[in-house]
Amino acid sequence: MRIDSCRSCGKMLKENKKCAICKQTNEFFCANCGNISITQIHSQCMLIDFSYKLLESPIKLSKI
């Protein structure tokens, strides 16, 4: 979801951050008043990142 204007002053917003997974802009900032938008969380990207981190972590097996 793209936000085109600042909620504080109404000026156009610029890209601030991009999603690490899909590379779409997920945070905007206003050069006029300095307002930064709430970071938009992509649920599918979050699940992909979470699954990757689970696979990346070492599994420790304990002997019984």
HTML snippet that shows the backbone in 3Dmol.js (N, CA, C, O; Angstrom):
<script src="https://3Dmol.org/build/3Dmol-min.js"></script>
<div id="view" style="width:600px;height:400px;position:relative"></div>
<script>
const pdb = `
ATOM      1  N   MET A   1       0.850  -1.175   0.000  1.00  0.00           N
ATOM      2  CA  MET A   1       0.000   0.000   0.000  1.00  0.00           C
ATOM      3  C   MET A   1       0.897   1.240   0.000  1.00  0.00           C
ATOM      4  O   MET A   1       1.739   1.402   0.883  1.00  0.00           O
ATOM      5  N   ARG A   2       0.717   2.097  -0.977  1.00  0.00           N
ATOM      6  CA  ARG A   2       1.534   3.297  -1.097  1.00  0.00           C
ATOM      7  C   ARG A   2       0.804   4.482  -0.470  1.00  0.00           C
ATOM      8  O   ARG A   2      -0.405   4.644  -0.633  1.00  0.00           O
ATOM      9  N   ILE A   3       1.565   5.304   0.248  1.00  0.00           N
ATOM     10  CA  ILE A   3       1.037   6.526   0.833  1.00  0.00           C
ATOM     11  C   ILE A   3       1.697   7.670   0.070  1.00  0.00           C
ATOM     12  O   ILE A   3       2.922   7.785   0.086  1.00  0.00           O
ATOM     13  N   ASP A   4       0.922   8.511  -0.592  1.00  0.00           N
ATOM     14  CA  ASP A   4       1.489   9.545  -1.453  1.00  0.00           C
ATOM     15  C   ASP A   4       1.719  10.882  -0.775  1.00  0.00           C
ATOM     16  O   ASP A   4       2.585  11.640  -1.212  1.00  0.00           O
ATOM     17  N   SER A   5       0.972  11.202   0.285  1.00  0.00           N
ATOM     18  CA  SER A   5       1.149  12.500   0.921  1.00  0.00           C
ATOM     19  C   SER A   5       1.268  12.362   2.442  1.00  0.00           C
ATOM     20  O   SER A   5       0.727  11.437   3.046  1.00  0.00           O
ATOM     21  N   CYS A   6       1.984  13.301   3.030  1.00  0.00           N
ATOM     22  CA  CYS A   6       2.233  13.314   4.473  1.00  0.00           C
ATOM     23  C   CYS A   6       0.935  13.582   5.230  1.00  0.00           C
ATOM     24  O   CYS A   6       0.138  14.429   4.826  1.00  0.00           O
ATOM     25  N   ARG A   7       0.730  12.871   6.307  1.00  0.00           N
ATOM     26  CA  ARG A   7      -0.470  13.076   7.119  1.00  0.00           C
ATOM     27  C   ARG A   7      -0.375  14.337   7.963  1.00  0.00           C
ATOM     28  O   ARG A   7      -1.394  14.844   8.432  1.00  0.00           O
ATOM     29  N   SER A   8       0.839  14.850   8.163  1.00  0.00           N
ATOM     30  CA  SER A   8       1.013  16.058   8.970  1.00  0.00           C
ATOM     31  C   SER A   8       0.871  17.334   8.152  1.00  0.00           C
ATOM     32  O   SER A   8       0.145  18.249   8.542  1.00  0.00           O
ATOM     33  N   CYS A   9       1.574  17.397   7.003  1.00  0.00           N
ATOM     34  CA  CYS A   9       1.600  18.652   6.247  1.00  0.00           C
ATOM     35  C   CYS A   9       1.020  18.547   4.836  1.00  0.00           C
ATOM     36  O   CYS A   9       0.786  19.572   4.196  1.00  0.00           O
ATOM     37  N   GLY A  10       0.785  17.337   4.341  1.00  0.00           N
ATOM     38  CA  GLY A  10       0.179  17.156   3.030  1.00  0.00           C
ATOM     39  C   GLY A  10       1.146  17.138   1.854  1.00  0.00           C
ATOM     40  O   GLY A  10       0.716  16.957   0.715  1.00  0.00           O
ATOM     41  N   LYS A  11       2.439  17.322   2.098  1.00  0.00           N
ATOM     42  CA  LYS A  11       3.438  17.303   1.020  1.00  0.00           C
ATOM     43  C   LYS A  11       3.713  15.868   0.579  1.00  0.00           C
ATOM     44  O   LYS A  11       3.384  14.913   1.283  1.00  0.00           O
ATOM     45  N   MET A  12       4.323  15.733  -0.601  1.00  0.00           N
ATOM     46  CA  MET A  12       4.647  14.410  -1.138  1.00  0.00           C
ATOM     47  C   MET A  12       5.706  13.717  -0.278  1.00  0.00           C
ATOM     48  O   MET A  12       6.628  14.357   0.228  1.00  0.00           O
ATOM     49  N   LEU A  13       5.559  12.408  -0.124  1.00  0.00           N
ATOM     50  CA  LEU A  13       6.509  11.614   0.647  1.00  0.00           C
ATOM     51  C   LEU A  13       7.566  11.016  -0.263  1.00  0.00           C
ATOM     52  O   LEU A  13       7.342  10.825  -1.458  1.00  0.00           O
ATOM     53  N   LYS A  14       8.726  10.722   0.321  1.00  0.00           N
ATOM     54  CA  LYS A  14       9.826  10.088  -0.397  1.00  0.00           C
ATOM     55  C   LYS A  14      10.121   8.742   0.243  1.00  0.00           C
ATOM     56  O   LYS A  14       9.778   8.512   1.403  1.00  0.00           O
ATOM     57  N   GLU A  15      10.758   7.851  -0.512  1.00  0.00           N
ATOM     58  CA  GLU A  15      11.116   6.532   0.008  1.00  0.00           C
ATOM     59  C   GLU A  15      12.137   6.667   1.120  1.00  0.00           C
ATOM     60  O   GLU A  15      13.069   7.465   1.023  1.00  0.00           O
ATOM     61  N   ASN A  16      11.959   5.881   2.184  1.00  0.00           N
ATOM     62  CA  ASN A  16      12.901   5.885   3.293  1.00  0.00           C
ATOM     63  C   ASN A  16      13.571   4.525   3.447  1.00  0.00           C
ATOM     64  O   ASN A  16      14.791   4.450   3.592  1.00  0.00           O
ATOM     65  N   LYS A  17      12.783   3.447   3.415  1.00  0.00           N
ATOM     66  CA  LYS A  17      13.317   2.086   3.542  1.00  0.00           C
ATOM     67  C   LYS A  17      12.595   1.162   2.591  1.00  0.00           C
ATOM     68  O   LYS A  17      11.453   1.410   2.204  1.00  0.00           O
ATOM     69  N   LYS A  18      13.287   0.077   2.213  1.00  0.00           N
ATOM     70  CA  LYS A  18      12.692  -0.953   1.361  1.00  0.00           C
ATOM     71  C   LYS A  18      12.717  -2.282   2.102  1.00  0.00           C
ATOM     72  O   LYS A  18      13.578  -2.523   2.948  1.00  0.00           O
ATOM     73  N   CYS A  19      11.772  -3.125   1.772  1.00  0.00           N
ATOM     74  CA  CYS A  19      11.678  -4.464   2.354  1.00  0.00           C
ATOM     75  C   CYS A  19      12.905  -5.279   1.930  1.00  0.00           C
ATOM     76  O   CYS A  19      13.276  -5.271   0.756  1.00  0.00           O
ATOM     77  N   ALA A  20      13.521  -5.966   2.854  1.00  0.00           N
ATOM     78  CA  ALA A  20      14.714  -6.763   2.564  1.00  0.00           C
ATOM     79  C   ALA A  20      14.401  -7.972   1.683  1.00  0.00           C
ATOM     80  O   ALA A  20      15.290  -8.491   1.008  1.00  0.00           O
ATOM     81  N   ILE A  21      13.157  -8.420   1.685  1.00  0.00           N
ATOM     82  CA  ILE A  21      12.780  -9.606   0.919  1.00  0.00           C
ATOM     83  C   ILE A  21      12.312  -9.244  -0.489  1.00  0.00           C
ATOM     84  O   ILE A  21      12.878  -9.728  -1.469  1.00  0.00           O
ATOM     85  N   CYS A  22      11.283  -8.395  -0.602  1.00  0.00           N
ATOM     86  CA  CYS A  22      10.675  -8.094  -1.911  1.00  0.00           C
ATOM     87  C   CYS A  22      11.172  -6.796  -2.546  1.00  0.00           C
ATOM     88  O   CYS A  22      10.856  -6.508  -3.701  1.00  0.00           O
ATOM     89  N   LYS A  23      11.941  -6.021  -1.800  1.00  0.00           N
ATOM     90  CA  LYS A  23      12.530  -4.760  -2.282  1.00  0.00           C
ATOM     91  C   LYS A  23      11.516  -3.663  -2.596  1.00  0.00           C
ATOM     92  O   LYS A  23      11.865  -2.688  -3.260  1.00  0.00           O
ATOM     93  N   GLN A  24      10.277  -3.793  -2.140  1.00  0.00           N
ATOM     94  CA  GLN A  24       9.289  -2.727  -2.300  1.00  0.00           C
ATOM     95  C   GLN A  24       9.422  -1.759  -1.130  1.00  0.00           C
ATOM     96  O   GLN A  24       9.790  -2.149  -0.023  1.00  0.00           O
ATOM     97  N   THR A  25       9.117  -0.494  -1.392  1.00  0.00           N
ATOM     98  CA  THR A  25       9.198   0.520  -0.344  1.00  0.00           C
ATOM     99  C   THR A  25       8.183   0.211   0.754  1.00  0.00           C
ATOM    100  O   THR A  25       7.006  -0.024   0.478  1.00  0.00           O
ATOM    101  N   ASN A  26       8.653   0.213   2.004  1.00  0.00           N
ATOM    102  CA  ASN A  26       7.738  -0.049   3.112  1.00  0.00           C
ATOM    103  C   ASN A  26       7.787   1.023   4.193  1.00  0.00           C
ATOM    104  O   ASN A  26       7.138   0.888   5.231  1.00  0.00           O
ATOM    105  N   GLU A  27       8.560   2.101   3.955  1.00  0.00           N
ATOM    106  CA  GLU A  27       8.584   3.222   4.881  1.00  0.00           C
ATOM    107  C   GLU A  27       8.882   4.494   4.086  1.00  0.00           C
ATOM    108  O   GLU A  27       9.732   4.489   3.196  1.00  0.00           O
ATOM    109  N   PHE A  28       8.177   5.585   4.411  1.00  0.00           N
ATOM    110  CA  PHE A  28       8.314   6.850   3.709  1.00  0.00           C
ATOM    111  C   PHE A  28       8.670   7.955   4.685  1.00  0.00           C
ATOM    112  O   PHE A  28       8.434   7.822   5.885  1.00  0.00           O
ATOM    113  N   PHE A  29       9.240   9.054   4.180  1.00  0.00           N
ATOM    114  CA  PHE A  29       9.503  10.215   5.019  1.00  0.00           C
ATOM    115  C   PHE A  29       9.140  11.493   4.273  1.00  0.00           C
ATOM    116  O   PHE A  29       9.117  11.529   3.043  1.00  0.00           O
ATOM    117  N   CYS A  30       8.859  12.529   5.038  1.00  0.00           N
ATOM    118  CA  CYS A  30       8.496  13.830   4.480  1.00  0.00           C
ATOM    119  C   CYS A  30       9.692  14.761   4.627  1.00  0.00           C
ATOM    120  O   CYS A  30      10.148  15.023   5.740  1.00  0.00           O
ATOM    121  N   ALA A  31      10.204  15.264   3.493  1.00  0.00           N
ATOM    122  CA  ALA A  31      11.340  16.184   3.519  1.00  0.00           C
ATOM    123  C   ALA A  31      10.932  17.545   4.071  1.00  0.00           C
ATOM    124  O   ALA A  31      11.786  18.305   4.526  1.00  0.00           O
ATOM    125  N   ASN A  32       9.646  17.862   4.039  1.00  0.00           N
ATOM    126  CA  ASN A  32       9.155  19.154   4.504  1.00  0.00           C
ATOM    127  C   ASN A  32       9.103  19.246   6.032  1.00  0.00           C
ATOM    128  O   ASN A  32       9.638  20.187   6.619  1.00  0.00           O
ATOM    129  N   CYS A  33       8.457  18.265   6.671  1.00  0.00           N
ATOM    130  CA  CYS A  33       8.287  18.342   8.136  1.00  0.00           C
ATOM    131  C   CYS A  33       9.082  17.289   8.901  1.00  0.00           C
ATOM    132  O   CYS A  33       9.125  17.330  10.131  1.00  0.00           O
ATOM    133  N   GLY A  34       9.713  16.348   8.201  1.00  0.00           N
ATOM    134  CA  GLY A  34      10.515  15.328   8.869  1.00  0.00           C
ATOM    135  C   GLY A  34       9.728  14.147   9.394  1.00  0.00           C
ATOM    136  O   GLY A  34      10.293  13.281  10.062  1.00  0.00           O
ATOM    137  N   ASN A  35       8.441  14.089   9.110  1.00  0.00           N
ATOM    138  CA  ASN A  35       7.607  12.989   9.570  1.00  0.00           C
ATOM    139  C   ASN A  35       8.001  11.696   8.858  1.00  0.00           C
ATOM    140  O   ASN A  35       8.232  11.694   7.649  1.00  0.00           O
ATOM    141  N   ILE A  36       8.078  10.594   9.613  1.00  0.00           N
ATOM    142  CA  ILE A  36       8.368   9.277   9.042  1.00  0.00           C
ATOM    143  C   ILE A  36       7.131   8.409   9.226  1.00  0.00           C
ATOM    144  O   ILE A  36       6.558   8.347  10.314  1.00  0.00           O
ATOM    145  N   SER A  37       6.722   7.734   8.140  1.00  0.00           N
ATOM    146  CA  SER A  37       5.520   6.894   8.195  1.00  0.00           C
ATOM    147  C   SER A  37       5.785   5.632   9.016  1.00  0.00           C
ATOM    148  O   SER A  37       6.934   5.283   9.286  1.00  0.00           O
ATOM    149  N   ILE A  38       4.731   4.972   9.397  1.00  0.00           N
ATOM    150  CA  ILE A  38       4.827   3.691  10.084  1.00  0.00           C
ATOM    151  C   ILE A  38       5.329   2.669   9.069  1.00  0.00           C
ATOM    152  O   ILE A  38       4.874   2.655   7.925  1.00  0.00           O
ATOM    153  N   THR A  39       6.263   1.816   9.479  1.00  0.00           N
ATOM    154  CA  THR A  39       6.796   0.795   8.590  1.00  0.00           C
ATOM    155  C   THR A  39       5.703  -0.214   8.273  1.00  0.00           C
ATOM    156  O   THR A  39       5.084  -0.780   9.174  1.00  0.00           O
ATOM    157  N   GLN A  40       5.475  -0.431   6.986  1.00  0.00           N
ATOM    158  CA  GLN A  40       4.478  -1.392   6.535  1.00  0.00           C
ATOM    159  C   GLN A  40       5.108  -2.780   6.543  1.00  0.00           C
ATOM    160  O   GLN A  40       6.186  -2.977   5.982  1.00  0.00           O
ATOM    161  N   ILE A  41       4.448  -3.731   7.170  1.00  0.00           N
ATOM    162  CA  ILE A  41       4.969  -5.089   7.273  1.00  0.00           C
ATOM    163  C   ILE A  41       4.245  -5.962   6.264  1.00  0.00           C
ATOM    164  O   ILE A  41       3.017  -6.045   6.267  1.00  0.00           O
ATOM    165  N   HIS A  42       5.013  -6.610   5.405  1.00  0.00           N
ATOM    166  CA  HIS A  42       4.440  -7.544   4.429  1.00  0.00           C
ATOM    167  C   HIS A  42       4.394  -8.918   5.092  1.00  0.00           C
ATOM    168  O   HIS A  42       5.438  -9.476   5.431  1.00  0.00           O
ATOM    169  N   SER A  43       3.210  -9.459   5.277  1.00  0.00           N
ATOM    170  CA  SER A  43       3.079 -10.722   6.004  1.00  0.00           C
ATOM    171  C   SER A  43       3.804 -11.872   5.310  1.00  0.00           C
ATOM    172  O   SER A  43       4.427 -12.690   5.987  1.00  0.00           O
ATOM    173  N   GLN A  44       3.741 -11.959   3.980  1.00  0.00           N
ATOM    174  CA  GLN A  44       4.433 -13.042   3.275  1.00  0.00           C
ATOM    175  C   GLN A  44       5.945 -12.906   3.415  1.00  0.00           C
ATOM    176  O   GLN A  44       6.640 -13.906   3.595  1.00  0.00           O
ATOM    177  N   CYS A  45       6.455 -11.693   3.335  1.00  0.00           N
ATOM    178  CA  CYS A  45       7.896 -11.468   3.484  1.00  0.00           C
ATOM    179  C   CYS A  45       8.348 -11.821   4.897  1.00  0.00           C
ATOM    180  O   CYS A  45       9.431 -12.375   5.083  1.00  0.00           O
ATOM    181  N   MET A  46       7.524 -11.502   5.890  1.00  0.00           N
ATOM    182  CA  MET A  46       7.848 -11.819   7.270  1.00  0.00           C
ATOM    183  C   MET A  46       7.931 -13.339   7.454  1.00  0.00           C
ATOM    184  O   MET A  46       8.834 -13.828   8.133  1.00  0.00           O
ATOM    185  N   LEU A  47       7.003 -14.083   6.858  1.00  0.00           N
ATOM    186  CA  LEU A  47       7.019 -15.543   6.962  1.00  0.00           C
ATOM    187  C   LEU A  47       8.236 -16.134   6.272  1.00  0.00           C
ATOM    188  O   LEU A  47       8.841 -17.076   6.782  1.00  0.00           O
ATOM    189  N   ILE A  48       8.602 -15.588   5.111  1.00  0.00           N
ATOM    190  CA  ILE A  48       9.785 -16.061   4.390  1.00  0.00           C
ATOM    191  C   ILE A  48      11.028 -15.815   5.231  1.00  0.00           C
ATOM    192  O   ILE A  48      11.870 -16.703   5.363  1.00  0.00           O
ATOM    193  N   ASP A  49      11.152 -14.633   5.797  1.00  0.00           N
ATOM    194  CA  ASP A  49      12.307 -14.283   6.624  1.00  0.00           C
ATOM    195  C   ASP A  49      12.368 -15.163   7.860  1.00  0.00           C
ATOM    196  O   ASP A  49      13.445 -15.625   8.237  1.00  0.00           O
ATOM    197  N   PHE A  50      11.223 -15.402   8.497  1.00  0.00           N
ATOM    198  CA  PHE A  50      11.160 -16.233   9.700  1.00  0.00           C
ATOM    199  C   PHE A  50      11.568 -17.664   9.385  1.00  0.00           C
ATOM    200  O   PHE A  50      12.326 -18.278  10.137  1.00  0.00           O
ATOM    201  N   SER A  51      11.064 -18.202   8.264  1.00  0.00           N
ATOM    202  CA  SER A  51      11.404 -19.568   7.862  1.00  0.00           C
ATOM    203  C   SER A  51      12.888 -19.686   7.568  1.00  0.00           C
ATOM    204  O   SER A  51      13.515 -20.680   7.933  1.00  0.00           O
ATOM    205  N   TYR A  52      13.455 -18.688   6.917  1.00  0.00           N
ATOM    206  CA  TYR A  52      14.884 -18.692   6.602  1.00  0.00           C
ATOM    207  C   TYR A  52      15.709 -18.705   7.883  1.00  0.00           C
ATOM    208  O   TYR A  52      16.690 -19.441   7.985  1.00  0.00           O
ATOM    209  N   LYS A  53      15.312 -17.892   8.859  1.00  0.00           N
ATOM    210  CA  LYS A  53      16.056 -17.828  10.115  1.00  0.00           C
ATOM    211  C   LYS A  53      15.955 -19.145  10.884  1.00  0.00           C
ATOM    212  O   LYS A  53      16.907 -19.536  11.560  1.00  0.00           O
ATOM    213  N   LEU A  54      14.819 -19.832  10.789  1.00  0.00           N
ATOM    214  CA  LEU A  54      14.684 -21.141  11.440  1.00  0.00           C
ATOM    215  C   LEU A  54      15.617 -22.149  10.800  1.00  0.00           C
ATOM    216  O   LEU A  54      16.263 -22.928  11.501  1.00  0.00           O
ATOM    217  N   LEU A  55      15.696 -22.143   9.466  1.00  0.00           N
ATOM    218  CA  LEU A  55      16.567 -23.071   8.762  1.00  0.00           C
ATOM    219  C   LEU A  55      18.042 -22.757   8.993  1.00  0.00           C
ATOM    220  O   LEU A  55      18.885 -23.654   8.979  1.00  0.00           O
ATOM    221  N   GLU A  56      18.344 -21.493   9.203  1.00  0.00           N
ATOM    222  CA  GLU A  56      19.717 -21.049   9.377  1.00  0.00           C
ATOM    223  C   GLU A  56      20.271 -21.404  10.760  1.00  0.00           C
ATOM    224  O   GLU A  56      21.475 -21.625  10.891  1.00  0.00           O
ATOM    225  N   SER A  57      19.438 -21.462  11.776  1.00  0.00           N
ATOM    226  CA  SER A  57      19.915 -21.703  13.136  1.00  0.00           C
ATOM    227  C   SER A  57      20.357 -23.159  13.319  1.00  0.00           C
ATOM    228  O   SER A  57      19.714 -24.077  12.809  1.00  0.00           O
ATOM    229  N   PRO A  58      21.445 -23.359  14.040  1.00  0.00           N
ATOM    230  CA  PRO A  58      21.933 -24.731  14.250  1.00  0.00           C
ATOM    231  C   PRO A  58      21.006 -25.497  15.197  1.00  0.00           C
ATOM    232  O   PRO A  58      20.444 -24.938  16.139  1.00  0.00           O
ATOM    233  N   ILE A  59      20.871 -26.762  14.924  1.00  0.00           N
ATOM    234  CA  ILE A  59      20.034 -27.631  15.764  1.00  0.00           C
ATOM    235  C   ILE A  59      20.950 -28.405  16.687  1.00  0.00           C
ATOM    236  O   ILE A  59      21.881 -29.075  16.240  1.00  0.00           O
ATOM    237  N   LYS A  60      20.680 -28.307  17.970  1.00  0.00           N
ATOM    238  CA  LYS A  60      21.493 -29.024  18.947  1.00  0.00           C
ATOM    239  C   LYS A  60      20.718 -30.242  19.423  1.00  0.00           C
ATOM    240  O   LYS A  60      19.606 -30.128  19.939  1.00  0.00           O
ATOM    241  N   LEU A  61      21.315 -31.394  19.243  1.00  0.00           N
ATOM    242  CA  LEU A  61      20.685 -32.630  19.685  1.00  0.00           C
ATOM    243  C   LEU A  61      21.321 -33.044  21.007  1.00  0.00           C
ATOM    244  O   LEU A  61      22.543 -33.049  21.152  1.00  0.00           O
ATOM    245  N   SER A  62      20.478 -33.387  21.952  1.00  0.00           N
ATOM    246  CA  SER A  62      20.996 -33.829  23.236  1.00  0.00           C
ATOM    247  C   SER A  62      20.890 -35.339  23.342  1.00  0.00           C
ATOM    248  O   SER A  62      19.922 -35.938  22.874  1.00  0.00           O
ATOM    249  N   LYS A  63      21.878 -35.943  23.950  1.00  0.00           N
ATOM    250  CA  LYS A  63      21.861 -37.399  24.132  1.00  0.00           C
ATOM    251  C   LYS A  63      21.068 -37.734  25.382  1.00  0.00           C
ATOM    252  O   LYS A  63      21.192 -37.073  26.413  1.00  0.00           O
ATOM    253  N   ILE A  64      20.265 -38.755  25.273  1.00  0.00           N
ATOM    254  CA  ILE A  64      19.423 -39.162  26.404  1.00  0.00           C
ATOM    255  C   ILE A  64      20.055 -40.324  27.121  1.00  0.00           C
ATOM    256  O   ILE A  64      19.502 -40.817  28.104  1.00  0.00           O
TER     257      ILE A  64
END
`;
const viewer = $3Dmol.createViewer("view");
viewer.addModel(pdb, "pdb");
viewer.setStyle({}, {cartoon: {color: "spectrum"}});
viewer.zoomTo();
viewer.render();
</script>
